[in-house]
């Protein structure tokens, strides 16, 4: 890789630092896509010592977590409840086109990772996807409930559950997060009316 190529890739990836997600991290600060991607990579690193994941290639999971939303450098973030198949197709096409412009070594590695992530057949791909969903739930619970849309009161309790069912550890974390969500909603006076 030439130094110019290195900087060009980092410049595009760096757009995620200012690409905002739907969720707020503080009263007046929305979460960036980079914030989200960093934390799911950290979540994977933390799980590397857990017995349940001893046979999982956590280096690969961390790489998946770091690159999974880079297509949003081109399209911005579209919340799951608004994202259409066409939006997903556009994001994927732009991301794959960008990766196709990489030097051979990086293009081959990233293309293989993206294929594995899309197929969702390996333990690594399933874990990255589960962490992606779990982090979104945690981030929402960390945000002030006044920033939630009415539909999120129900979505928060069902989102990503299927992606986590393969893992007893993740389901135990999910139970804690669900309890946090229910407490947050109760403290706010119950469910919002859609």
Residue, then its C-alpha position, 0 to 999 in steps of 0.5 A: x500500500x502506498x502512503x497516499x492510498x493509506x491516507x485516502x482510505x483513512x480520509x474516507x473512513x474518518x467521515x464516520x466521526x461526523x456521520x451522526x446516528x439517530x441515538x443521543x449519547x448526551x443531552x445535546x450530542x448525537x452518537x456518531x457511527x465511529x462511536x458505535x463501531x468503536x464500542x462494538x469492537x471493544x465489546x468483542x475484545x472484552x468477550x475474548x476471555x469468555x469461555x463461550x467464545x474461546x473458539x471464536x476468532x476475536x481478531x476477525x470479529x473486531x475487524x468486522x466490527x470496525x468496518x461494518x458501517x463504513x458504507x455509511x461514509x457514503x450514504x449517512x446513517x439511516x435508522x433501522x426503522x426507516x431503512x429500505x431495501x433500496x437504501x441497503x442496496x445503495x449503501x452496499x454497492x457504494x461500499x463494495x465499489x470503494x473496497x474494490x479500489x483498494x490495493x490487492x491485499x486490503x481489497x482481498x481481506x475486506x472483500x472476504x470479511x464482507x462476504x462472511x458478514x453478509x452470509x452470517x454463517x460463521x460464529x464470527x459473523x454471528x457474533x459481530x452482528x449480535x454485538x452491533x444490535x446489542x450496542x444500539x440497545x445499550x446506547x439507546x438506554x444510555x440516552x435520555x428517553x425524551x430523545x426516543x421516538x414513540x415506536x422505540x418503546x416497543x422496538x427497544x424490547x424486540x430489536x436484535x433478539x434473534x441475533x443473540x439467541x445463539x449465545x447464553x452470555x449475550x442473552x444474559x446481557x440482553x436480559x439486563x438491558x431489557x430490565x434497564x429499558x423497562x425501568x427507564x420506560x416505567x420511570x418516564x411514566x409508562x409507554x408513549x402512545x404512538 
